[in-house]
Amino acid sequence: MKPFKELHQQKEIFHLGNVWDVQSALLFQKAGFKAIGTSSAAIAASLGYDDGENMPFEDLVWVVKKIHAKVHIPLSVDIEGGYSRNVDDIIENIKVLYQIGVVGINIEDSAVSEKREMIDTKIFSNTIAKVKSYLSKNKMDIFLNIRTDAYLSGLENPLKNTLERIKQYENSGADGIFVPCIIDEKEIARVVQATSLPVNVLCMPHLPNFNTLEKLGVKRISSGHFIHHYMADHLEQSIHTIVKNKSFNSLF
């Protein structure tokens, strides 16, 4: 089994399976995935919470422990903005996950209060630097995948904003860059060319296919919450069909 960090450096694009519970994790593992990562939005939805750090961190930890106990492939965890704006608290949360056996985290440069807003670049870069320093000092080998949300947040000129941010994040100690909602091939190429770090993109309508993304230099792709959302939609349709037909025949 390749170490998690090496999966981001291979020629073939690395498809991270995004999971929300033990069953989904085992299905991705059975399908031959080399590693899995939690989707915060999918876990939150499965437990009845809205996305945006509305789920208690303790609930996330409980799910992560259950998943890690059942799989034998590397597990990364989406911690949204870190479940705190205080860097010491973020480090403590990462320590908890590392002690479980987590090998990577996603942390994002936006936070949700009444709406999603970008965190100041310097403040977030300083957070990355302090987290990286702590991990290095304590010999904690955990992959820092830094998510930048200019596209997701709908900012004007998201490419310019993204390019400015990723250079600072790289200098602060990021191990990877995650740019959700980018879909334009030329813009993806610009992002890849702007950093020496592996670039991660997210499943979206009109996202180029895997072969094209690989040629553009993308190293990692994620499905995010979309598989869970697709499954939930089909479950709802199945329930309505049973009620409408007054029969279980549609299940067989």
Backbone as CSV, one residue per row, in Angstrom:
resi,resn,N_x,N_y,N_z,CA_x,CA_y,CA_z,C_x,C_y,C_z
1,MET,0.839,-1.195,0.000,0.000,0.000,0.000,0.881,1.254,0.000
2,LYS,0.637,2.171,-0.958,1.425,3.396,-1.020,1.070,4.335,0.131
3,PRO,2.089,5.004,0.711,1.765,6.047,1.696,0.865,7.111,1.061
4,PHE,0.053,7.745,1.897,-0.952,8.686,1.402,-0.324,9.808,0.579
5,LYS,0.785,10.350,1.058,1.417,11.466,0.343,1.868,11.053,-1.054
6,GLU,2.368,9.837,-1.208,2.852,9.365,-2.505,1.732,9.231,-3.531
7,LEU,0.510,9.017,-3.075,-0.617,8.906,-4.001,-0.843,10.205,-4.777
8,HIS,-0.342,11.315,-4.238,-0.494,12.621,-4.885,0.632,12.919,-5.867
9,GLN,1.605,12.027,-5.975,2.783,12.283,-6.802,2.890,11.317,-7.984
10,GLN,1.978,10.389,-8.105,2.048,9.400,-9.173,1.557,9.997,-10.498
11,LYS,1.906,9.337,-11.592,1.507,9.816,-12.908,-0.010,9.728,-13.082
12,GLU,-0.581,8.611,-12.651,-2.020,8.404,-12.761,-2.748,9.269,-11.736
13,ILE,-3.849,9.874,-12.133,-4.600,10.740,-11.229,-5.133,9.936,-10.043
14,PHE,-5.111,10.533,-8.871,-5.522,9.890,-7.618,-6.982,10.248,-7.326
15,HIS,-7.848,9.238,-7.378,-9.265,9.440,-7.100,-9.522,9.064,-5.646
16,LEU,-9.789,10.062,-4.821,-10.088,9.850,-3.409,-11.577,9.554,-3.254
17,GLY,-11.915,8.426,-2.647,-13.326,8.089,-2.425,-13.868,8.829,-1.219
18,ASN,-14.903,9.622,-1.414,-15.467,10.388,-0.294,-16.604,9.624,0.370
19,VAL,-16.505,9.467,1.687,-17.392,8.586,2.448,-18.065,9.352,3.584
20,TRP,-19.080,8.714,4.167,-19.815,9.357,5.258,-20.145,8.392,6.400
21,ASP,-19.926,7.101,6.192,-20.165,6.129,7.262,-19.362,4.872,6.960
22,VAL,-19.489,3.875,7.821,-18.710,2.645,7.650,-19.101,1.929,6.366
23,GLN,-20.397,1.827,6.087,-20.831,1.098,4.891,-20.255,1.710,3.619
24,SER,-20.337,3.036,3.494,-19.802,3.674,2.287,-18.287,3.490,2.212
25,ALA,-17.599,3.558,3.349,-16.150,3.360,3.363,-15.781,1.963,2.891
26,LEU,-16.506,0.964,3.358,-16.224,-0.417,2.966,-16.508,-0.649,1.486
27,LEU,-17.516,0.023,0.951,-17.834,-0.123,-0.475,-16.730,0.477,-1.348
28,PHE,-16.213,1.635,-0.955,-15.104,2.223,-1.707,-13.859,1.342,-1.609
29,GLN,-13.608,0.816,-0.427,-12.456,-0.066,-0.252,-12.612,-1.317,-1.118
30,LYS,-13.803,-1.903,-1.120,-14.078,-3.099,-1.921,-13.886,-2.826,-3.407
31,ALA,-14.187,-1.585,-3.834,-14.054,-1.214,-5.246,-12.604,-0.982,-5.659
32,GLY,-11.668,-1.071,-4.711,-10.257,-0.963,-5.038,-9.647,0.406,-4.858
33,PHE,-10.349,1.306,-4.190,-9.793,2.642,-3.963,-8.568,2.552,-3.062
34,LYS,-7.575,3.399,-3.355,-6.317,3.383,-2.616,-6.404,4.142,-1.300
35,ALA,-7.399,5.037,-1.183,-7.582,5.820,0.035,-8.986,6.406,0.022
36,ILE,-9.455,6.798,1.189,-10.767,7.424,1.303,-10.646,8.691,2.137
37,GLY,-11.626,9.576,1.956,-11.689,10.800,2.747,-13.125,11.085,3.116
38,THR,-13.352,11.605,4.296,-14.727,11.917,4.682,-15.209,13.179,3.964
39,SER,-16.506,13.231,3.729,-17.167,14.452,3.262,-17.912,15.053,4.435
40,SER,-17.547,16.252,4.835,-18.209,16.882,5.983,-19.693,17.088,5.718
41,ALA,-20.015,17.504,4.484,-21.422,17.761,4.154,-22.239,16.482,4.191
42,ALA,-21.657,15.382,3.699,-22.374,14.109,3.679,-22.560,13.557,5.089
43,ILE,-21.511,13.632,5.914,-21.650,13.174,7.298,-22.692,14.017,8.027
44,ALA,-22.613,15.335,7.862,-23.577,16.216,8.519,-25.007,15.859,8.119
45,ALA,-25.238,15.680,6.817,-26.579,15.346,6.335,-27.050,14.010,6.896
46,SER,-26.130,13.033,6.959,-26.518,11.708,7.453,-26.883,11.736,8.931
47,LEU,-26.389,12.751,9.671,-26.688,12.880,11.100,-27.728,13.961,11.386
48,GLY,-28.267,14.571,10.324,-29.348,15.537,10.498,-28.922,16.970,10.725
49,TYR,-27.681,17.302,10.327,-27.178,18.667,10.481,-27.011,19.336,9.123
50,ASP,-27.046,20.676,9.122,-26.642,21.434,7.946,-25.125,21.483,7.888
51,ASP,-24.577,21.636,6.676,-23.144,21.776,6.519,-22.701,23.130,7.077
52,GLY,-21.412,23.276,7.341,-20.890,24.554,7.825,-20.562,24.540,9.299
53,GLU,-19.987,23.431,9.793,-19.584,23.282,11.186,-20.767,23.328,12.147
54,ASN,-21.951,22.961,11.662,-23.105,22.848,12.554,-23.113,21.525,13.309
55,MET,-22.426,20.537,12.750,-22.268,19.247,13.425,-21.202,19.378,14.512
56,PRO,-21.473,18.930,15.725,-20.442,18.985,16.765,-19.206,18.193,16.355
57,PHE,-18.038,18.698,16.705,-16.797,18.009,16.373,-16.779,16.603,16.971
58,GLU,-17.381,16.438,18.137,-17.415,15.122,18.782,-18.165,14.100,17.926
59,ASP,-19.198,14.546,17.198,-19.925,13.636,16.311,-19.048,13.217,15.138
60,LEU,-18.283,14.167,14.593,-17.346,13.842,13.521,-16.331,12.808,14.002
61,VAL,-15.784,13.018,15.190,-14.785,12.097,15.742,-15.381,10.703,15.891
62,TRP,-16.604,10.620,16.360,-17.275,9.319,16.543,-17.373,8.576,15.213
63,VAL,-17.784,9.285,14.150,-17.896,8.660,12.829,-16.517,8.232,12.328
64,VAL,-15.527,9.102,12.472,-14.170,8.794,12.002,-13.625,7.555,12.709
65,LYS,-13.844,7.442,14.012,-13.379,6.262,14.747,-14.020,4.990,14.208
66,LYS,-15.319,5.047,13.936,-16.028,3.877,13.418,-15.465,3.465,12.060
67,ILE,-15.239,4.445,11.183,-14.711,4.148,9.848,-13.298,3.578,9.940
68,HIS,-12.441,4.249,10.702,-11.041,3.829,10.781,-10.911,2.414,11.338
69,ALA,-11.797,2.019,12.233,-11.734,0.689,12.835,-12.048,-0.421,11.840
70,LYS,-12.695,-0.071,10.720,-13.170,-1.097,9.787,-12.417,-1.140,8.466
71,VAL,-11.629,-0.136,8.157,-10.942,-0.115,6.861,-9.435,-0.293,7.056
72,HIS,-8.755,-0.699,5.981,-7.300,-0.863,6.065,-6.576,0.007,5.035
73,ILE,-7.294,0.964,4.440,-6.679,1.913,3.517,-6.598,3.282,4.196
74,PRO,-5.704,4.163,3.715,-5.542,5.472,4.365,-6.840,6.277,4.416
75,LEU,-7.018,6.991,5.517,-8.221,7.799,5.743,-7.838,9.253,5.977
76,SER,-8.418,10.133,5.170,-8.275,11.579,5.348,-9.610,12.125,5.841
77,VAL,-9.572,13.253,6.535,-10.794,13.805,7.136,-10.957,15.278,6.781
78,ASP,-12.163,15.627,6.387,-12.539,17.012,6.104,-12.934,17.670,7.420
79,ILE,-12.173,18.685,7.825,-12.490,19.370,9.093,-13.039,20.785,8.845
80,GLU,-13.569,21.008,7.622,-14.126,22.319,7.271,-13.111,23.420,7.611
81,GLY,-13.463,24.388,8.440,-12.523,25.444,8.794,-11.698,25.124,10.027
82,GLY,-11.803,23.884,10.519,-11.047,23.472,11.698,-11.888,23.363,12.955
83,TYR,-13.194,23.667,12.837,-14.110,23.683,13.984,-13.682,24.684,15.043
84,SER,-13.006,25.733,14.610,-12.628,26.849,15.476,-11.951,27.885,14.599
85,ARG,-11.928,29.147,15.046,-11.124,30.169,14.377,-9.830,30.400,15.161
86,ASN,-9.674,29.666,16.255,-8.474,29.786,17.085,-7.497,28.686,16.701
87,VAL,-6.268,29.048,16.343,-5.330,28.062,15.811,-4.968,26.991,16.834
88,ASP,-4.896,27.333,18.100,-4.578,26.327,19.116,-5.675,25.268,19.200
89,ASP,-6.922,25.701,19.087,-8.040,24.751,19.093,-8.010,23.875,17.841
90,ILE,-7.677,24.461,16.702,-7.585,23.693,15.459,-6.519,22.613,15.587
91,ILE,-5.377,22.978,16.160,-4.298,22.006,16.360,-4.754,20.876,17.278
92,GLU,-5.473,21.211,18.339,-5.977,20.170,19.247,-6.927,19.229,18.517
93,ASN,-7.776,19.775,17.641,-8.700,18.934,16.878,-7.944,18.005,15.932
94,ILE,-6.907,18.526,15.297,-6.094,17.698,14.401,-5.386,16.601,15.192
95,LYS,-4.897,16.927,16.384,-4.242,15.925,17.240,-5.191,14.771,17.553
96,VAL,-6.437,15.088,17.847,-7.427,14.046,18.142,-7.566,13.094,16.951
97,LEU,-7.654,13.657,15.763,-7.816,12.838,14.557,-6.555,12.031,14.263
98,TYR,-5.393,12.649,14.459,-4.124,11.949,14.224,-4.002,10.743,15.153
99,GLN,-4.418,10.908,16.397,-4.328,9.818,17.371,-5.243,8.649,16.997
100,ILE,-6.313,8.925,16.264,-7.183,7.857,15.769,-6.484,7.070,14.662
101,GLY,-5.651,7.771,13.872,-4.971,7.129,12.753,-5.181,7.830,11.425
102,VAL,-5.769,9.016,11.456,-6.012,9.796,10.243,-4.679,10.260,9.652
103,VAL,-4.554,10.172,8.312,-3.279,10.507,7.654,-3.329,11.813,6.869
104,GLY,-4.494,12.410,6.764,-4.612,13.672,6.033,-5.828,14.442,6.495
105,ILE,-5.792,15.757,6.282,-6.969,16.572,6.581,-7.203,17.559,5.440
106,ASN,-8.454,17.934,5.267,-8.836,19.090,4.452,-9.208,20.207,5.415
107,ILE,-8.674,21.390,5.171,-9.104,22.562,5.939,-9.299,23.706,4.962
108,GLU,-10.363,24.477,5.134,-10.771,25.451,4.119,-10.631,26.888,4.601
109,ASP,-10.464,27.800,3.622,-10.239,29.214,3.936,-11.513,30.052,3.877
110,SER,-12.636,29.398,4.175,-13.898,30.137,4.321,-14.626,29.591,5.533
111,ALA,-15.557,30.364,6.046,-16.328,29.939,7.205,-17.762,30.424,7.040
112,VAL,-18.679,29.682,7.638,-20.101,29.996,7.505,-20.620,30.551,8.817
113,SER,-21.198,31.762,8.760,-21.959,32.282,9.895,-23.392,32.392,9.379
114,GLU,-23.810,33.577,8.938,-25.091,33.669,8.234,-24.908,33.258,6.773
115,LYS,-23.732,33.492,6.239,-23.387,33.051,4.888,-21.908,32.693,4.871
116,ARG,-21.491,32.035,3.803,-20.082,31.652,3.692,-19.243,32.866,3.307
117,GLU,-18.185,33.112,4.067,-17.292,34.234,3.795,-15.848,33.773,3.831
118,MET,-15.027,34.372,2.987,-13.613,34.038,2.937,-12.887,34.578,4.170
119,ILE,-11.978,33.765,4.710,-11.119,34.209,5.807,-9.969,35.021,5.212
120,ASP,-9.567,36.065,5.898,-8.462,36.897,5.432,-7.245,36.028,5.087
121,THR,-6.627,36.290,3.940,-5.531,35.463,3.444,-4.374,35.386,4.427
122,LYS,-3.973,36.516,4.995,-2.842,36.517,5.922,-3.163,35.738,7.189
123,ILE,-4.377,35.911,7.688,-4.782,35.193,8.897,-4.772,33.688,8.639
124,PHE,-5.325,33.279,7.501,-5.391,31.845,7.208,-4.000,31.274,6.927
125,SER,-3.169,32.039,6.231,-1.791,31.593,5.967,-1.035,31.397,7.274
126,ASN,-1.258,32.283,8.224,-0.621,32.167,9.532,-1.108,30.916,10.262
127,THR,-2.397,30.600,10.111,-2.948,29.372,10.704,-2.252,28.146,10.129
128,ILE,-2.124,28.106,8.794,-1.442,26.982,8.146,-0.016,26.847,8.672
129,ALA,0.686,27.964,8.736,2.088,27.944,9.178,2.214,27.409,10.601
130,LYS,1.326,27.824,11.495,1.391,27.369,12.883,1.046,25.886,12.993
131,VAL,0.039,25.456,12.219,-0.322,24.032,12.215,0.846,23.200,11.704
132,LYS,1.427,23.628,10.577,2.540,22.889,9.975,3.730,22.825,10.924
133,SER,4.031,23.937,11.578,5.146,23.981,12.524,4.928,22.995,13.661
134,TYR,3.719,22.954,14.186,3.417,22.033,15.284,3.568,20.582,14.833
135,LEU,3.025,20.271,13.659,3.101,18.899,13.158,4.545,18.474,12.937
136,SER,5.325,19.361,12.354,6.733,19.045,12.085,7.521,18.859,13.381
137,LYS,7.287,19.764,14.326,8.012,19.720,15.603,7.713,18.428,16.354
138,ASN,6.467,17.944,16.202,6.045,16.747,16.935,6.053,15.480,16.078
139,LYS,6.688,15.598,14.888,6.849,14.443,13.982,5.518,13.756,13.696
140,MET,4.484,14.563,13.458,3.162,14.051,13.101,3.013,14.131,11.584
141,ASP,3.053,12.981,10.947,3.005,12.916,9.489,1.545,12.928,9.029
142,ILE,1.058,14.107,8.709,-0.332,14.252,8.267,-0.375,15.238,7.101
143,PHE,-1.057,14.857,6.043,-1.093,15.622,4.788,-2.075,16.781,4.914
144,LEU,-1.581,18.012,4.749,-2.430,19.204,4.855,-2.932,19.601,3.472
145,ASN,-4.159,19.238,3.181,-4.777,19.620,1.912,-5.581,20.894,2.157
146,ILE,-5.109,21.996,1.588,-5.699,23.301,1.885,-6.711,23.676,0.816
147,ARG,-7.947,23.841,1.243,-9.027,24.168,0.308,-9.221,25.672,0.246
148,THR,-9.223,26.200,-0.981,-9.463,27.632,-1.164,-10.764,27.821,-1.928
149,ASP,-11.633,28.698,-1.425,-13.041,28.708,-1.807,-13.495,29.904,-2.637
150,ALA,-12.597,30.502,-3.407,-12.991,31.656,-4.219,-14.070,31.277,-5.230
151,TYR,-13.946,30.109,-5.847,-14.956,29.660,-6.815,-16.242,29.256,-6.100
152,LEU,-16.093,28.482,-5.040,-17.267,28.012,-4.305,-18.059,29.181,-3.720
153,SER,-17.360,30.223,-3.283,-18.021,31.374,-2.660,-18.570,32.371,-3.676
154,GLY,-18.288,32.144,-4.958,-18.815,33.024,-6.004,-18.176,34.398,-6.038
155,LEU,-16.899,34.490,-5.685,-16.214,35.783,-5.730,-16.017,36.246,-7.170
156,GLU,-15.927,37.569,-7.339,-15.569,38.096,-8.648,-14.119,37.744,-8.932
157,ASN,-13.835,37.406,-10.180,-12.492,37.007,-10.600,-11.913,35.943,-9.657
158,PRO,-12.555,34.788,-9.571,-12.083,33.760,-8.640,-10.704,33.207,-8.994
159,LEU,-10.351,33.209,-10.284,-9.035,32.709,-10.666,-7.935,33.571,-10.060
160,LYS,-8.054,34.871,-10.193,-7.051,35.793,-9.640,-6.937,35.601,-8.129
161,ASN,-8.071,35.525,-7.455,-8.084,35.344,-6.009,-7.430,34.021,-5.626
162,THR,-7.744,32.970,-6.378,-7.175,31.646,-6.101,-5.665,31.640,-6.285
163,LEU,-5.186,32.220,-7.386,-3.751,32.244,-7.660,-2.980,33.000,-6.582
164,GLU,-3.567,34.089,-6.092,-2.916,34.863,-5.033,-2.847,34.070,-3.731
165,ARG,-3.920,33.373,-3.435,-3.987,32.645,-2.172,-3.091,31.397,-2.171
166,ILE,-3.097,30.623,-3.245,-2.380,29.351,-3.202,-0.872,29.542,-3.069
167,LYS,-0.349,30.617,-3.613,1.085,30.867,-3.462,1.429,31.117,-1.995
168,GLN,0.578,31.872,-1.302,0.818,32.118,0.126,0.646,30.844,0.948
169,TYR,-0.332,30.028,0.561,-0.562,28.782,1.300,0.598,27.809,1.093
170,GLU,1.122,27.772,-0.119,2.290,26.931,-0.393,3.470,27.370,0.468
171,ASN,3.690,28.674,0.548,4.795,29.200,1.348,4.599,28.955,2.844
172,SER,3.354,28.764,3.252,3.048,28.561,4.670,3.145,27.103,5.099
173,GLY,3.302,26.188,4.126,3.494,24.782,4.498,2.421,23.822,4.049
174,ALA,1.518,24.255,3.168,0.499,23.341,2.636,1.172,22.185,1.901
175,ASP,0.547,21.006,1.952,1.028,19.842,1.193,0.263,19.661,-0.110
176,GLY,-0.934,20.198,-0.178,-1.762,20.101,-1.368,-2.725,21.262,-1.418
177,ILE,-3.245,21.533,-2.618,-4.198,22.624,-2.830,-5.484,22.045,-3.407
178,PHE,-6.600,22.404,-2.803,-7.924,21.925,-3.225,-8.732,23.131,-3.690
179,VAL,-9.196,23.090,-4.957,-9.961,24.203,-5.527,-11.328,23.686,-5.983
180,PRO,-12.316,23.623,-5.073,-13.633,23.144,-5.467,-14.350,24.131,-6.385
181,CYS,-15.133,23.587,-7.304,-16.016,24.339,-8.206,-15.300,24.933,-9.419
182,ILE,-14.015,24.763,-9.561,-13.334,25.164,-10.789,-13.616,24.098,-11.842
183,ILE,-13.991,24.519,-13.073,-14.330,23.550,-14.118,-13.702,23.887,-15.472
184,ASP,-13.302,25.140,-15.671,-12.757,25.553,-16.963,-11.346,24.992,-17.144
185,GLU,-11.102,24.339,-18.292,-9.809,23.688,-18.524,-8.640,24.675,-18.464
186,LYS,-8.804,25.838,-19.074,-7.715,26.820,-19.080,-7.428,27.319,-17.667
187,GLU,-8.466,27.520,-16.886,-8.273,27.995,-15.519,-7.656,26.905,-14.636
188,ILE,-8.071,25.660,-14.850,-7.452,24.555,-14.112,-5.963,24.490,-14.422
189,ALA,-5.621,24.627,-15.705,-4.211,24.593,-16.118,-3.427,25.724,-15.459
190,ARG,-4.030,26.910,-15.364,-3.346,28.058,-14.729,-3.047,27.759,-13.265
191,VAL,-3.999,27.156,-12.580,-3.799,26.834,-11.167,-2.689,25.802,-11.014
192,VAL,-2.724,24.756,-11.831,-1.699,23.714,-11.762,-0.308,24.299,-11.998
193,GLN,-0.212,25.196,-12.977,1.077,25.791,-13.332,1.584,26.772,-12.273
194,ALA,0.671,27.261,-11.426,1.034,28.300,-10.455,1.607,27.746,-9.159
195,THR,1.595,26.418,-8.992,2.069,25.844,-7.740,2.823,24.549,-7.997
196,SER,3.763,24.257,-7.127,4.472,22.978,-7.200,3.726,21.897,-6.419
197,LEU,2.654,22.285,-5.720,1.886,21.337,-4.916,0.868,20.590,-5.772
198,PRO,0.502,19.364,-5.366,-0.549,18.641,-6.083,-1.886,19.362,-5.956
199,VAL,-2.603,19.466,-7.069,-3.883,20.174,-7.103,-5.033,19.175,-7.125
200,ASN,-6.026,19.457,-6.309,-7.215,18.629,-6.111,-8.425,19.402,-6.634
201,VAL,-9.280,18.743,-7.451,-10.524,19.363,-7.898,-11.705,18.514,-7.448
202,LEU,-12.886,19.104,-7.563,-14.102,18.487,-7.025,-15.088,18.143,-8.129
203,CYS,-15.767,17.013,-7.960,-16.884,16.633,-8.825,-17.858,17.804,-8.971
204,MET,-18.119,18.182,-10.224,-19.067,19.261,-10.519,-19.692,19.000,-11.887
205,PRO,-20.894,19.533,-12.150,-21.409,19.482,-13.515,-20.416,20.151,-14.462
206,HIS,-20.149,19.520,-15.579,-19.260,20.052,-16.628,-17.781,20.007,-16.263
207,LEU,-17.427,19.336,-15.157,-16.004,19.121,-14.884,-15.448,18.212,-15.972
208,PRO,-14.270,18.512,-16.520,-13.675,17.625,-17.528,-13.524,16.201,-16.990
209,ASN,-13.477,15.224,-17.913,-13.340,13.835,-17.476,-11.951,13.576,-16.888
210,PHE,-11.787,12.413,-16.301,-10.566,12.115,-15.558,-9.331,12.172,-16.457
211,ASN,-9.437,11.644,-17.672,-8.279,11.654,-18.581,-7.833,13.076,-18.900
212,THR,-8.802,13.961,-19.131,-8.478,15.362,-19.434,-7.842,16.036,-18.222
213,LEU,-8.397,15.800,-17.058,-7.837,16.380,-15.834,-6.398,15.910,-15.614
214,GLU,-6.162,14.641,-15.896,-4.802,14.106,-15.745,-3.834,14.811,-16.687
215,LYS,-4.266,15.042,-17.929,-3.415,15.736,-18.905,-3.160,17.185,-18.493
216,LEU,-4.124,17.788,-17.799,-3.962,19.167,-17.327,-3.020,19.256,-16.128
217,GLY,-2.700,18.102,-15.535,-1.775,18.086,-14.405,-2.431,17.971,-13.046
218,VAL,-3.752,17.810,-13.023,-4.444,17.614,-11.744,-3.989,16.288,-11.142
219,LYS,-3.746,16.277,-9.839,-3.239,15.078,-9.172,-4.288,14.330,-8.360
220,ARG,-5.349,15.042,-7.949,-6.336,14.397,-7.067,-7.730,14.894,-7.421
221,ILE,-8.701,13.983,-7.408,-10.096,14.354,-7.640,-10.964,13.789,-6.512
222,SER,-11.988,14.542,-6.154,-12.881,14.160,-5.063,-14.331,14.260,-5.513
223,SER,-15.168,13.368,-4.983,-16.596,13.427,-5.296,-17.362,14.287,-4.299
224,GLY,-16.735,14.611,-3.162,-17.424,15.433,-2.168,-18.685,14.757,-1.660
225,HIS,-19.754,15.531,-1.526,-21.014,14.993,-0.989,-21.932,14.477,-2.086
226,PHE,-21.515,14.545,-3.357,-22.451,14.315,-4.452,-22.938,12.875,-4.550
227,ILE,-22.102,11.895,-4.230,-22.577,10.509,-4.269,-23.613,10.280,-3.177
228,HIS,-23.363,10.823,-1.992,-24.349,10.709,-0.914,-25.652,11.397,-1.310
229,HIS,-25.566,12.571,-1.919,-26.755,13.307,-2.351,-27.532,12.509,-3.405
230,TYR,-26.807,11.918,-4.341,-27.424,11.093,-5.399,-28.148,9.902,-4.779
231,MET,-27.503,9.250,-3.814,-28.104,8.102,-3.141,-29.359,8.502,-2.378
232,ALA,-29.306,9.648,-1.670,-30.455,10.115,-0.900,-31.635,10.446,-1.815
233,ASP,-31.363,11.046,-2.984,-32.420,11.345,-3.946,-33.109,10.066,-4.409
234,HIS,-32.324,9.038,-4.685,-32.901,7.767,-5.141,-33.675,7.079,-4.030
235,LEU,-33.207,7.213,-2.797,-33.952,6.661,-1.668,-35.310,7.346,-1.550
236,GLU,-35.317,8.673,-1.675,-36.581,9.409,-1.596,-37.539,8.985,-2.702
237,GLN,-37.019,8.841,-3.918,-37.850,8.399,-5.041,-38.422,7.005,-4.789
238,SER,-37.592,6.114,-4.226,-38.057,4.752,-3.943,-39.173,4.749,-2.912
239,ILE,-39.030,5.586,-1.876,-40.071,5.675,-0.853,-41.380,6.158,-1.451
240,HIS,-41.312,7.215,-2.284,-42.526,7.747,-2.907,-43.178,6.721,-3.828
241,THR,-42.365,5.940,-4.526,-42.914,4.913,-5.428,-43.641,3.838,-4.645
242,ILE,-43.076,3.415,-3.520,-43.736,2.413,-2.676,-45.078,2.932,-2.165
243,VAL,-45.080,4.183,-1.693,-46.318,4.780,-1.162,-47.360,4.926,-2.269
244,LYS,-46.927,5.388,-3.431,-47.842,5.611,-4.554,-48.459,4.295,-5.041
245,ASN,-47.636,3.260,-5.163,-48.101,1.982,-5.725,-48.691,1.059,-4.679
246,LYS,-48.543,1.423,-3.401,-48.985,0.581,-2.311,-48.444,-0.845,-2.483
247,SER,-47.156,-0.912,-2.813,-46.510,-2.185,-3.090,-45.001,-2.028,-2.954
248,PHE,-44.335,-3.142,-2.600,-42.880,-3.172,-2.541,-42.256,-3.691,-3.840
249,ASN,-43.089,-3.940,-4.856,-42.583,-4.571,-6.074,-41.475,-3.754,-6.753
250,SER,-41.484,-2.436,-6.571,-40.481,-1.595,-7.220,-39.074,-1.840,-6.683
251,LEU,-38.998,-2.543,-5.540,-37.679,-2.821,-4.954,-37.035,-4.055,-5.571
252,PHE,-37.786,-4.796,-6.363,-37.284,-6.091,-6.835,-37.266,-6.166,-8.365
